[in-house]
Amino acid sequence: MATPDIRYDPGADLRWLLLRPWLLLSRLVVVLWQLLSLALVLVVQGNSRDPKG
């Protein structure tokens, strides 16, 4: 059984993603939401007077 010669092409992946901006934007929204959530938790915990954290 012969395996196909598959090579990674970053240019092709970039073109594929640029032709589907809704995928890029939705992923960006998810990542930003997670980062903002983490920042909010860190700010709230940093301002806490509880010695346990």
C-alpha positions as CSV (number, residue, x, y, z in Angstrom):
1,M,0.0,0.0,0.0
2,A,1.5,3.3,-1.1
3,T,1.1,6.4,1.1
4,P,0.6,9.7,-0.6
5,D,3.4,12.3,-0.4
6,I,1.7,15.0,1.7
7,R,3.7,18.1,2.4
8,Y,2.7,21.1,4.6
9,D,2.2,24.3,2.6
10,P,1.7,27.3,4.9
11,G,0.8,29.5,1.9
12,A,-2.0,27.2,0.9
13,D,-3.3,27.2,4.5
14,L,-3.2,31.0,4.6
15,R,-5.1,31.2,1.4
16,W,-7.6,28.7,2.6
17,L,-8.2,30.7,5.8
18,L,-8.3,34.1,4.1
19,L,-11.0,32.8,1.8
20,R,-13.0,31.9,4.9
21,P,-12.9,35.0,7.1
22,W,-15.8,33.9,9.3
23,L,-13.6,31.1,10.6
24,L,-10.8,33.4,11.4
25,L,-13.1,36.0,13.1
26,S,-15.0,33.4,15.1
27,R,-11.8,31.9,16.4
28,L,-10.4,35.3,17.2
29,V,-13.5,36.2,19.2
30,V,-13.2,33.0,21.2
31,V,-9.5,33.6,21.9
32,L,-10.1,37.2,22.9
33,W,-13.0,36.2,25.1
34,Q,-10.9,33.7,27.0
35,L,-8.0,36.2,27.4
36,L,-10.3,38.9,28.7
37,S,-12.0,36.4,31.1
38,L,-8.5,35.4,32.4
39,A,-7.5,39.1,32.8
40,L,-10.7,39.8,34.7
41,V,-10.2,36.9,37.1
42,L,-6.6,38.0,37.7
43,V,-7.6,41.6,38.4
44,V,-10.4,40.5,40.8
45,Q,-8.1,38.0,42.6
46,G,-5.3,40.6,42.7
47,N,-7.6,43.1,44.4
48,S,-8.8,40.6,47.0
49,R,-8.0,41.1,50.7
50,D,-8.3,37.4,51.4
51,P,-4.8,36.0,52.3
52,K,-5.7,32.6,50.8
53,G,-5.9,34.2,47.3
